[in-house]
Amino acid sequence: MWGGRARSPRVLLRGRWSLARVAGGLALLFPAAVAAQVRASVAAGVGTVRSSGGSSFSSASLSPLLQVESPGLFFSAGGTLASLPRGAWSGQGRLDLWAATPSILSRWRMAVEGTGSGTTRTDDRWSAAAHGVFEVVWSAPSWGIGLGGGPSAGWIADQPSVTALHTRARLWWQGRAMGAAILAEPTRFLGAWFTDLSGGVTVSRGPVTASAWVLGRVSERYASRTAAGASVQVALLSTLAIEAGGGSYLPEPYEGLPGTRYLTAGLRWFTPRRAALPVRSGALAPLRPERCGDSVVVRFRMPGARALAIAGDWNDWEPVPLRSAGRDLWEGVLAVPRGIHRFTLLVNGIEWVVPGGVAVRELDTGGMVGLMVVE
């Protein structure tokens, strides 16, 4: 049995590797990665799974997740405890890591990424897999390309281990409320080549985030197959969301997991989003707006501007017009929650800029945003 588990658009944009300890070492190599958004959550849900052999069963599950994200680093650790037929239980764990250097030559960067996963069952079965990629990345403000490759390996109880060479070319695009990615992944597995061609898109509108992906596998030796899926998350509160999804997975060779179709639904509870800012001698400070009741007052000096608007992560990057407060001065009253936020300014409805004198962070796409601290 061979294949590769289809991935959500978010993972399509990030990658798949293991070795959680690498995250600490990379933070030393790339200090900017330490300025990260950190969030934990746990989901409780139910679902129906149908295997490629035709059998099906219902399952209850509990899924914790921890994510750390910054312009130069993405790390997640999660797992699922799920019920199986005949009173058995399954535990699955997964680690994802993506880390990149600052720009080296113009927009070029080097990156490493990967995934580690493992499955264990109460009937004494277990399996594990690891995938690594070294990549060269070129990124513009809203899109980029990457070329890379690396090893893959798998282990199944009472069976010989397997290894493979995995290569990849990818193209991605990121807007304010939508992101998309296309990948081609040739892999040499057990003496033969197969190629995964996949694409995914994620759209966020207010409290709703929807994702969809499709995967096709092409090979002269192995059977060509397709899989697809979609999911939606609706935020009821800042710490509570409804989730639902459905689709199919292809057979996975490294852990011997069968091809399946699935439907799931559940609730996910989040911790409040928090962030840690690095302290550097001589570094620019983040914007600290004046508090006015439940809102904050922001002021910017922008010589020559005929119109100015502000957008940030607190409102899904929707521009909010500011009013003129005198020569070259603009101000506005915003409902921004406490914490550390990213923002940018829209000048004359055309150009996105970060005001001078404010601490900035580089996006994965190569653009820059300012930092705001609301206390």
C-alpha positions in Angstrom: 0.0 0.0 0.0 1.4 3.4 -0.9 0.3 7.0 -1.0 0.5 10.3 1.0 -2.1 11.8 3.3 -3.8 14.7 1.7 -3.2 18.0 3.5 -5.2 21.1 4.3 -4.3 24.3 2.5 -2.7 25.7 5.7 -0.2 22.7 5.7 0.1 23.0 1.9 1.6 26.4 2.5 3.8 25.3 5.4 5.1 21.8 4.9 5.6 18.5 6.7 8.5 17.4 9.0 9.1 16.0 12.5 11.7 16.6 15.2 10.2 19.1 17.5 13.6 19.7 19.1 14.7 21.4 15.9 12.3 24.3 16.7 14.5 25.4 19.6 17.7 25.2 17.6 16.2 27.2 14.7 15.1 29.9 17.1 18.8 30.5 17.9 19.7 30.6 14.2 16.8 32.9 13.3 16.0 35.2 16.3 13.1 36.9 14.5 11.2 33.7 14.7 10.9 34.1 18.5 8.3 37.0 18.0 5.5 34.5 17.6 1.7 34.2 18.0 0.9 31.3 20.3 -2.4 29.6 20.7 -3.8 26.3 22.1 -7.1 24.7 21.4 -9.0 21.5 21.9 -11.9 20.0 19.8 -14.5 17.5 20.7 -16.5 15.9 17.9 -18.1 13.0 16.2 -17.7 11.6 12.7 -18.3 8.8 10.3 -15.4 7.0 8.5 -15.7 4.7 5.5 -12.7 2.7 4.4 -11.8 1.8 0.8 -12.8 -1.8 1.5 -16.4 -0.6 2.1 -16.7 -0.9 5.9 -17.8 2.1 7.9 -18.1 3.1 11.6 -18.9 6.1 13.7 -16.4 7.6 16.0 -16.1 10.2 18.9 -12.8 12.1 19.2 -10.9 14.6 21.3 -8.2 16.7 19.5 -5.8 19.1 21.3 -3.6 21.5 19.2 -0.8 23.9 19.9 0.3 26.4 17.3 3.2 28.9 17.2 3.3 31.3 14.2 5.6 34.2 13.1 6.9 35.5 9.8 9.9 33.1 10.0 8.5 30.2 11.9 5.4 27.9 12.0 5.2 25.1 14.5 2.2 23.0 15.5 1.8 19.9 17.8 -1.5 18.1 17.9 -3.2 14.8 18.2 -6.5 12.9 18.3 -7.9 10.3 20.6 -10.7 8.5 18.8 -13.0 5.5 19.4 -12.8 2.5 17.1 -15.1 -0.5 16.5 -15.2 -3.3 19.0 -14.3 -1.1 21.9 -10.8 -0.2 20.6 -9.2 3.3 20.8 -6.7 5.0 18.5 -4.2 7.7 19.5 -2.6 9.8 16.8 0.0 12.6 17.1 1.5 15.0 14.6 4.3 17.6 14.7 4.7 20.2 11.9 7.6 22.7 11.5 8.5 25.3 9.0 11.4 27.8 9.5 13.2 30.2 7.1 16.1 32.5 7.2 15.8 36.2 6.6 16.2 37.4 3.0 19.7 36.6 1.7 19.8 37.9 -1.8 16.9 40.3 -2.6 13.8 38.1 -2.0 15.6 34.7 -1.8 15.5 32.6 1.4 16.4 29.1 2.6 13.9 27.1 4.6 13.5 23.8 6.3 10.2 22.1 7.0 8.7 18.7 7.8 6.3 16.5 9.7 6.5 13.7 12.2 3.5 11.6 12.9 2.6 8.4 14.8 -0.4 6.2 15.5 -1.0 3.7 18.3 -4.0 1.5 19.1 -5.2 -0.3 22.1 -5.0 -3.6 20.1 -1.2 -3.3 20.1 -0.7 -1.8 16.6 1.5 1.2 16.1 3.2 3.1 13.2 5.3 6.3 12.7 6.5 8.4 9.8 8.9 11.4 9.3 9.3 13.7 6.3 11.9 16.4 5.7 12.4 19.1 3.1 15.2 21.6 2.5 13.9 24.4 0.3 15.0 27.5 -1.6 12.2 30.1 -1.6 11.6 33.3 -3.6 8.7 35.5 -2.4 7.1 38.7 -3.5 4.6 40.7 -1.3 1.6 38.5 -2.2 3.0 35.4 -3.9 6.0 33.1 -4.0 7.6 29.9 -5.3 9.7 27.2 -3.6 11.9 24.3 -4.8 13.2 21.6 -2.6 13.4 18.0 -1.5 14.4 15.6 1.3 14.0 12.2 2.8 10.9 10.4 4.0 10.7 7.3 6.2 8.1 5.0 7.8 7.8 2.4 10.4 5.1 -0.2 11.1 5.0 -2.7 13.9 6.5 -6.1 12.9 7.3 -4.9 9.4 10.6 -3.6 7.8 11.0 0.2 7.6 10.7 2.1 4.3 12.5 5.2 3.0 11.8 7.4 0.0 13.1 10.5 -1.8 10.5 13.3 -1.8 11.0 16.4 -4.0 8.6 19.4 -4.4 7.9 22.5 -6.4 5.2 24.9 -5.1 3.5 28.1 -5.9 1.4 30.1 -3.5 -0.6 33.3 -3.3 -1.8 35.2 -0.2 -4.4 38.0 -0.1 -5.9 39.8 2.8 -8.8 37.3 3.1 -7.8 34.4 0.9 -4.8 32.2 0.2 -4.1 29.4 -2.3 -1.3 27.0 -3.1 -0.4 24.6 -5.9 2.2 21.8 -5.5 3.9 19.1 -7.6 5.6 16.4 -5.5 7.5 13.7 -7.4 8.5 10.9 -5.0 10.7 7.8 -5.5 9.2 5.0 -3.4 10.3 1.3 -3.4 12.1 1.7 -6.7 9.4 3.6 -8.6 8.2 7.2 -9.1 4.8 8.7 -8.4 3.8 12.3 -8.5 1.3 14.1 -6.3 -0.4 17.1 -7.9 -2.4 19.1 -5.3 -4.0 22.4 -4.8 -5.8 24.2 -1.9 -7.6 27.4 -1.1 -8.6 29.0 2.2 -11.1 32.0 2.4 -11.8 34.0 5.6 -14.9 36.3 5.8 -15.7 37.7 9.2 -16.2 34.8 11.6 -16.2 32.1 8.8 -13.1 30.4 7.5 -13.6 27.8 4.7 -11.0 25.6 3.1 -11.0 23.2 0.1 -8.3 21.0 -1.4 -7.9 18.4 -4.2 -5.1 15.8 -4.7 -4.3 13.7 -7.8 -1.6 11.0 -7.9 0.0 9.9 -11.2 2.2 6.9 -11.6 3.1 4.4 -14.3 3.6 1.5 -11.8 1.0 2.4 -9.2 -2.7 3.1 -9.7 -3.5 6.8 -10.3 -6.0 8.1 -7.7 -7.7 11.3 -6.6 -8.9 12.7 -3.3 -10.6 15.9 -2.2 -12.0 17.6 0.9 -13.5 20.7 2.4 -13.9 22.2 5.8 -15.6 25.2 7.5 -15.0 26.9 10.8 -17.5 29.4 12.3 -16.4 31.5 15.3 -19.2 31.8 17.8 -16.9 33.6 20.3 -13.2 34.6 20.3 -12.6 31.3 22.2 -15.3 29.0 20.7 -15.9 27.8 17.1 -18.0 25.2 15.3 -16.1 23.0 12.9 -17.3 20.6 10.1 -15.6 18.8 7.3 -15.7 16.0 4.8 -13.8 14.4 2.0 -11.4 11.5 1.4 -7.8 10.5 2.1 -5.6 8.3 -0.2 -3.8 5.2 1.3 -0.7 6.2 3.3 2.3 3.9 2.8 4.7 5.0 5.5 2.2 4.1 8.3 0.1 1.7 6.3 -3.1 3.7 6.8 -5.9 2.8 4.4 -7.8 5.1 2.1 -10.9 6.5 3.7 -13.9 8.8 3.3 -15.0 10.9 6.2 -17.6 13.3 7.7 -16.9 15.2 10.9 -18.4 17.9 13.1 -17.6 19.3 16.5 -16.7 22.2 18.7 -13.3 23.7 19.3 -12.3 25.8 22.3 -9.4 28.2 22.0 -7.1 29.9 24.5 -6.9 33.7 24.1 -4.4 34.6 21.4 -1.1 35.8 22.9 2.3 36.8 21.6 5.8 37.3 22.8 7.9 40.2 21.5 11.7 40.0 21.4 13.6 42.6 23.4 16.5 44.1 21.5 18.7 46.9 22.4 18.1 49.9 20.0 15.2 48.2 18.2 12.1 50.2 17.2 9.2 50.1 19.6 5.7 48.9 18.7 2.9 51.4 18.4 1.2 52.0 21.7 -2.1 53.8 21.1 -3.9 55.9 23.6 -6.8 54.1 25.3 -10.3 55.7 25.2 -12.8 53.6 27.1 -13.2 50.3 25.3 -11.4 51.7 22.2 -8.0 53.1 21.3 -7.0 56.3 19.5 -4.4 56.0 16.7 -2.6 59.0 15.1 -0.3 58.9 12.1 1.6 61.7 10.2 1.6 60.9 6.5 2.8 63.9 4.4 1.1 64.2 1.0 -1.7 61.7 1.7 -5.1 62.5 0.4 -6.8 59.6 2.2 -5.5 57.1 4.8 -7.0 53.9 6.2 -5.8 51.3 8.7 -6.2 47.5 8.6 -5.0 44.8 11.0 -5.4 41.3 12.3 -8.2 42.4 14.7 -10.6 43.0 11.8 -9.5 40.5 9.2 -7.4 43.2 7.5 -10.4 45.3 6.3 -9.3 48.9 5.8 -10.9 51.4 8.2 -10.8 55.1 7.0 -9.0 57.6 9.3 -10.1 61.2 9.4 -7.9 64.2 8.8 -6.8 66.0 12.0 -4.8 68.8 10.5 -1.8 69.2 8.1 -0.5 65.7 7.3 -2.1 64.3 10.5 -4.6 61.5 10.5 -6.5 59.8 13.4 -9.2 57.3 14.2 -10.9 55.5 17.1 -10.7 51.7 16.8 -12.2 48.8 18.8 -9.1 46.7 19.2 -8.8 44.0 21.9 -5.9 44.0 24.4 -2.7 42.2 23.1 -0.1 42.4 20.4 -1.5 43.0 16.9 -0.2 43.5 13.3 -1.3 46.4 11.2 -0.6 48.3 8.0 -1.8 51.6 6.4 -3.5 52.1 3.0 -2.5 55.4 1.4 -4.8 57.0 -1.1 -6.6 53.7 -1.6 -3.6 52.3 -3.5 -0.4 51.8 -1.6 0.1 49.7 1.6 2.8 51.1 3.9 4.0 50.8 7.5 4.5 54.2 9.3 8.1 55.2 10.1 9.5 54.7 13.6 7.3 51.6 14.4 8.6 48.1 15.0 7.9 45.8 12.0 7.7 42.1 11.2 8.3 40.4 7.8 5.5 38.3 6.4 6.1 34.9 4.9 5.3 36.5 1.5 8.1 39.0 1.9 5.9 42.1 2.9 6.2 44.0 6.1 3.6 44.9 8.8 3.8 47.1 11.8 3.3 46.0 15.5 0.8 47.5 17.9 0.5 46.8 21.6 -2.9 47.5 23.3 -2.7 47.4 27.1 
